[in-house]
Each structure stands twice: as C-alpha cells, then as structure tokens.
Amino acid sequence: MNHVILGAGPAGVIAAETIRKHAPNDRITLVGDEPEAPYSRMAIPYLLIGNIQEEGTHLRHTAGHFDSLCIELKRGRAKGIDTGRKQVHLDDGTSLPYDKLLIATGSSPMHPPIPGMDLPGVQTCWTLADARAIAQRAGKGAKVLQMGAGFIGCIIMEALAARGVELTVVEMGDRMVPRMMGPTAGGMIKDWCEKKGVRVFTGTRVEAIEAAGAAEPAGLLGKIASAVGLGSGGKAEGGAMKVKLSNGQSLEADLVISATGVRPNIGFLKDSPIKCLQGVLTDEHMQTTIPGVYAAGDCAEAFDVTSGKTIVSAIQPNAADQAYIAAMNMVGKGATLKGVTQINVLDTLGLISTSFGDWQGVPGGEHVELTDRAAGKHLSLQFKGDVMVGCNSIGWTDHVGVMRGLVEGQVKLGEWKQTLLKDPTMLMEAYLASAQGQSQRALVAPK
C-alpha cells in the first residue's frame, strides 16, 4: 500500500507515524512545502520570547527519526489531485501516485486588502521564516502595531510584549477575541491588556500603511540617505512606517504584524471532485467524499456532536485526534471520530480565559452571567434544555475541566440546571451529582 500525506505539520506527522506502527511494510511519503524539518507553529511564540531555540519547535528531536521509520520526507506543494488516476500533482511538475491519500495541508494567514501590505516592515507570524524576520525588527523599545486580537493574535501579542516592544493592537471587532468571547469577557481582556501597557483599539480598522519616508527627500543629505536605503530618521529601508486607522489617528511603527485570521489551504482542490465547504468535508472516519482520500487538521471540516454541525476547528488537539482516526482507517483498522473539541484556553498576559462549545448560546436557550470585575472574574453559562451547551470564563481556572466535561459530555443536569441559573459557581457540585447519576443510569439501562 502506498500512502501519500500532504502536509508535514502535527497532523501529517502523527498520521505517518500511526500508519507505520500498524502497517510496517507500507510506503509512506510525507510532503511539506517548507525547507525546515517538520515543526509546530504553536511553538513560534516561545521562540520569539526566547524560551526555546529553533530546534525546540521541531515536532521530533531524534536525529534521523523519519529515516528510521522509513518515512520519506519530500519538499513540494500540491497544485492538484487526479482522483481518477490516484495522483497528486506537485508545483515542481512531478506527480505522486497513491493508494490512500491524506490531505493535512493546514491553513495560511489571510491578507486583508489594505494599501501597503507589501511593505518590507509588514509581517505575518506563521512560519519560522516569519519568526526570524520579526526577531530582527521587534527589539526592545521598537514600535510594533499588530492587526487582529483573535485567539492567535493574543498568543502573538504575549510574545511581543515579552520582547519589550511598544505595542499597539488594532481589532476590527467590538471587543478582543470576538470569536471566542462575549462582550463582557472581551472587554475585560482589553482592560487587562491596557493595564499591562498594551494600547488597544477595538472597533477600528487599519486603512493604509505607508513608508514614513515616502515623500521625495529634500536636499543633498536627504538624497544621499535615500540612495543608500536610509530614511530621514536614519533607519534601514523598510523601517519606520505610518499606519492610518479608521478612527482618524496615524501611528508610527517599526513593524506591523498581520494576525487577522487564517483560512484552510484547500485552493488546489477547486477542480477536483473532493467536496469542500469551509474546509474539506469529512465523515466520522475522516474520509472525504472520495473513497480512499482523507483529511485532518486545520483544513478538515468534521462533524461536531455537541453542536450538530460540521466545523473547522483549527487547534492542535483536534488535528492530532483527526490524524489518528484518518490513519487508522487508511490502514483498514477502523476508527470513528467522537467529535470536534470546541475548546479554547487562552493566557493573555497572565489572564486566563476559556471558551467551550456554543458559548454564544442557542435559539430558545437560557443563560446566566456572573461578573466580578474587581476580582477579574467572569462566568457565562449557556443552556439548551437541561444541558449546558457552552460557556465563557475569565479567572475560573479551577473549573476548566468541569466546564469541558459538562459541555462535551452533554450531561443532563436535571434539577441542577436551576441551581446553576441561581448560582453558576456551583459547577463542580452540579457536575459530580449529574455526571455520576448519568453514569449509574447507563449501567442499569436495559440492553
């Protein structure tokens, strides 16, 4: 059996190793489009902080790890798939035949249509190459403007703040982390960041980015500086920039980081019969609409039992679970995805926040909120019937496991729902009583 895996991130690596474990004689080709050894993007902030070196981002640290498993690493990018002939066409003009194929191509940063996005001082934070470029510009005291305060943006912000930069964050939404937090929680995160010295603009867009020395240099000294690549301030070409905001302000920046979201890398599938919605549509076995072709990770759209919808959930735990399920089915062992984990736990400059399931609530559902701004605590619980279907929290670090258990376990709370509506801090008691009761009823239920 010949297995081809597109994507050398966590999903691709886990799938390749799982296939090898269960099919020792099968051929495995792992295709990645970056020159580095397979690495984790989630480790890049720690690299920027200085907690690890580049080797610390690598997914596997043993020399010759992939060679020892007879997993062929190949550099390339897929530009198309011929599902009839079972071939993957690469951008270098070559093609790879396959018996089973896994699409684990991940996602890429979105590039908003803003004038000046192509300036040398504008940078995404997604690859090791990006990290190297940021490290050169984001020295202590550098003026850095970051576009986007979503989940990924807040992680990047943490790393930038640790480098001692003068940081400004601009978010289009009316609050920070708008896809993870409600208005109260998002506002509390903003207040916290500003207390920590980060300037935050919400409900604001970047309208244009200009090189600060874009005007014609005046005088002989100005022309000499321009000729050698220096602006009037003596900074290297691509240095100081002027960023125009929708609120009328213009800010100087040595570095602009775009963290405005990501989208699945599925463009190469547009002419194939593999069905895509937001991501590559899969079933409970992570198989696509074409037999023998699977998908996993940030590019996959899988069914979520809790919400009853197919979703793309671009977090590494989901990528790992989906890759394992796909690989097991690729070698004929059979495995079923239990669901997509809708969980985000975020550390924003020391403030811990969480989001689970349908945190915005469901039509006809009930909810309760408890906020103590002085203590830095907020709790929002969402219910459908007597099941807690989602929640937001800030500062409730002792209850993270309980909140996840209630949401993902779809635990029927019975009378405890009314208790939580009156006092949402009774989460632990409600979980222990309801989950244990549900387990006991399952044990005595007739077969």
N, C-alpha and C positions, 0 to 999 in steps of 0.2 A: 504494500500500500504506500502510495506517495502522498504526503501531506505538505501543503504549502500554507504558510501563515503570513499574512500581510500585516506588518506592524510589529516592531520589536520593543514595545513598551511592556508594562506589567502583564497585561492580558496575553500578549503574544508569547512572552517568556513562560508564564505559568502553563499555558496550553501546550507549548512544545515539550516542557518537562513532564507534564501529565501523560501526553501521548507516548513519550519514550518509556515511561515507567510501565505502561500497560501494553506497549507494542514494541518490544526491544529490537525487532528486525525491520521495522518500517522506516522509510526515508522521510526526513523532516527538513524542510527549508524554511528558515525564518528571515523574512525580508524587512529591512529597515531603511529609512531614507536619510539617516544622519550618519556622519562619519564616526561618531563615538560608539563605545561599547553600549549595550542596552542599559538605560538608566531610568530613574524615576523623576518625573517633573516635580513631584511634590517635595523633593529634596532640595530643589533650587533655592528656596528662601533660606534654608540652613546654610547653603553655600555662600549666599550673599552676606549673611550675618557673620560668617567666619567660623561656624561651629564644625564644619567639615571641609575637606578639600574635594576636588572634582571626583576623585576615586570614590568618595563617600556617597556619591549619587548613583553609582553603578548598582544594578539590581543583583549582580552576582560578583563576588570578590575573589574567588579562587581562580588562579591563572589556568587558562585552558579549559574552563568549565564547559563551554558549549562543545568544544572539540572532544572532550572526554565522553560526552553524551551522544556523539555523532550527530549533532545538530548543526547543519550548515547555515552560517550567517552570510547573508547576501545583501549588498547595498543596492537599493533601487527603489523606485516609486511606481506603483501600479497606475497605468493610464487607461486600462480597460480589461474586461473579462469576457471571454468567449465561453459561455456556459455549455454550449452545444459540443464544442471540441474539448472542453475542460482545459482551458489555457488562460493564464494570466499574462497580459501584455505589459511590459515594463517600459519606462521612459527612455531606456538606452537602446530600444529597438529589439530586445530579446523577448522571448516568451518562455514561461514555465508551465509545463504540463502538471496536472494534479489529478488525484483520485478524490481527495477530500480537501476542501479549502476553508480556511478561517479568515474572515475579514475582521481585523483588530487594528484598524488604521487610526483610531483615536480621533482627536479634534484639533482644531487650529484657532488661533485668535482671530476675532473679527476686526476688520479695519474700517472704522467709520469714515464716511466721505467728507473729510474735513480738509480744507486747504492747508498745505504744509506738512501733511502726514509723512511725506517722503524725505523730510529734512534729516540730516545725519544724527541730530540730537533727539529724534523721536524713536522710541524703542518699545517693543513688546517684551514680556518676561515669560518666555515659554520654553526656550531651548538653552542648552549650555552655552551656545554662541551668544544668545541674548544676555545671559548672566555675565559673560566676560565683558560685553560692551557696557552693561550697567555698572559693573565694578569700576571701570575706568572713569566714569563720569560722576558716580554717586559717592564722592568722598565727603568727609566731614565738612559741614557748612555749605555744601552745594545746594542750590535751589532746584528742587525737584517738584514737578507737578504730575500727579497721577490722575488719569481719566478712568473713572469707574471705581465704585466702592461696593462691588458684589462680594461673593464668598472668596473668589480667587484674588480680587483686588485687595481685600483686607489682609490676606496672607502676605501678599507682596508688600503692603504698607508696613506690616510688622517688621519685615526685613529691612526696609528703607529707614524706618525710624531707628533701628538698632545701629545703622551706619552713621547716625548723627547728622543726617541731611536736614535742610529746612524744607519741610514737606507740606504741600497743599494737595488736597484731594477734591476732585470735582465729580459729582454724581448727578446724572440726569433725573433719577427718581426723586421722589419727595422725602426719601429717607435713606440711610445707609442699609446695605444688604436687602434691597427691596424684594428680592425673590425668595428670601428666607425668613424675613422678619416683618411683623406688622408695624403700624405707625408708632406705637408707644415704644416698642423694643428698638426699632431702628433709630428713633430719636434719642433714646438713652445711649446707644452706641456712639452716636455723633457727639453727644455731650461729653462722654468719656474721652473720646479721641482729642477733642479740643482742650480738655483739661491736661492731657498729656503733651500738648504743644503742637498738635497737628491742626492746620487750618482746613476746615471742611466746608465746601459749598454744596448743598443739595438743591434739587430743582433747578440745576444750572447746566448749561452745555458749553463745551469748547467750540467756538465758531471758526477760529482760524489760528494757525501757528505761523509765525514769521521769524526769519533770522533777524536778530536785533540790529545788525549792520547792513540791512538790505538796501538802504539808500546809498546813492553814489558817494564815495568817500571824498571829503573836502581836503584840498591842499596836498602838498607833496608827501607829507608824512602819512596821510590817510591812504594815498595811492600806493605807497611802498608797503604799508601794512596789508592792504588788500592783495597785493601781488604775492606776498609770502604766506597768505592764508590766515592773516590775523584781522580781527575786527578792531573797532576803535578802542575797545577795552583791553586789547592785547591777548584775547583768548583765541585758542585754536579754532580753525574753521569748523562750523557745526556746533560751536559753543553756545553762548547766550542766545536765547530766543525770547520773543514776545508772544504771549498767549492771550488771545482775546476771548472773553467769556460773554455769555448771553446776558449777564446782569450788568453789562457795561464796563466792567473792570478789565484792565490789561495787566498781566503779571509777567515778570521776568522769570525765566527758567533756564538752567544749565542742561536739564534733562527732562523730557516729557515721556512718561510711560503710559502706554495704552493698555488698559485692562478692562475693556468694555464687553467682555464676554467671548465665548468660543462657539464654534459650530462643528458638527461631525464632518470628518473627511470622507465624504461619500460622492463627491463630484464625478469621480471616474466611473461610477455605476449608472450614469444617466442614460446610456444607450443599452444597458443590459436588462434582462427580464427580472432581475432581482428587485423586489418591491421595496421602496423606501418611502417613509413618511418624513418625520423629523430626522430619524436615523434609519438604519437598516432594520426592517421589520423581522422579528423572530418569533418562534413559538416557544413552548415551555422547555424544549430541548436545545434552544438557541440556534435552531435551524432556520434558515431563511425560506422564502417562498420557492427556492430551487433546491431540490434534494441534493445532499452532499455538500452544500455550501452553508457555512455557519457564520455567525457574527458575535462579537463580545466587546465589552468595554464602552468607551465614550461614543463610539459610532453606532452602537446597537440600540434598538428600541425594543424593550422587553415588557412583558405583561406584569403589572404590579397588582398583587392580590388585594392589598389594602384599599387602593383607590378604584380598582376595577378598570384601569386604563393601561394602555401601553405608554411607556415613558422612556426618555433618555435620562439616565441619572449618572452624571459624569463624576463619580467618586471612585477611588481606588478599590475599596472593599467590594463594590458591585462588579468592577472589572475582573477582580480575582475570582469571585463566585461564578460569573458567567463564563470565564475562560475555562474553568474546571469542568463545568457542565458541558460546554461545547466539545472539549477534548474527549471526555468520556464517551460521548455519542459518536465522535469521529472514529473511535476505535471499537465501536459496537458494544460498549459496556452498558450503555443506557443510564441516563440520569435526568432528573427533572428540576428545573429552577423553581424554588419555593416562592420566590417573589423578589421584587426590587426593593432594596433598602432605601427608604426616603429619610435619610438621617444626615444632619449636618451639625457638627460640633465645632465651634469657632472660638479661637483665642485671639481677641483683638486688643493688643497692648495690655494683656493681663485680665481683660474682662471676658468671662466665659459665657457664651450664648449657645443655645441649641434650637433646632427646628426638626420636627418629626411629622411625617405623614401630611394630611390635609390641614396644615396649620392655619389656613385662611377660612376653614370651616366648609360646610356643605349646605346646599339648599334645604331649608326646613330644620336645620340642626340647631343645637343650643350651645352656648359658650359662657365661660366665666373668666374674668381677668382679676388679677391681684397685683398691684404695683406699689412698691416702697422705694421711691427714688433716693431717699436719704441713705438707705441701706444698699442701693444698687441692685435691687431685686425686682423681677417681673415674671409673672406666670400667666399664660393664656392657654386654656384648655378648650378643645372643640369636640362636640359630641354628635353622633348620629344614633338616635335611639339611646340605648344604654351602653353604647360602645364609644370609647374615646378614640377619635379618628385622627387627631392631630394636636400639636401643641407647640408653643414658643416658650422659651425661658431665658432669663438672664440671672446669673448668680446662684441658680439652684443646682450646684454641682453634685450634691449628694443624691439627687433624684434622677440622674441621666438614665441609668439602667432601668429604673422603674417606668419612666416615661416611654422608653423604647419598647419595653415588654408589653405595656398596655396597648400601644398603638399597633405594633406589628403582630401581637398575639390576638388582636381583635377580641380582647377579653370582655365578656358580658358582665357589666358592673352591677346590674340589678338595682337594689336599694342604695348601693354605694354611689351611684351617679348623683342622687340628690344630696348626699353628704358632700361630694366634691363641688357641686354647684354652690353650696353654702361656705365650704372651706376647702379651696383647692390645694392647701398644703397637706391634706390627708392622703396624698398619693400612695405612700408606702403601705399604709393600713388598707387602703382600697385594693391595691394590687395583691397583697398577701391573702386577703379574705376572698376576693373574687377569683383569682387565678387558681388557688388551691381548691375552691369549690368546683370550678370548671373542670379541673383535672379529675377530681373524685367522681363527678357525674359521668365523665368519659369512661372511667374504669368500670362503672357498673351498668353502662348502657348496653342494651341487648345487641348481640352480634347479628 
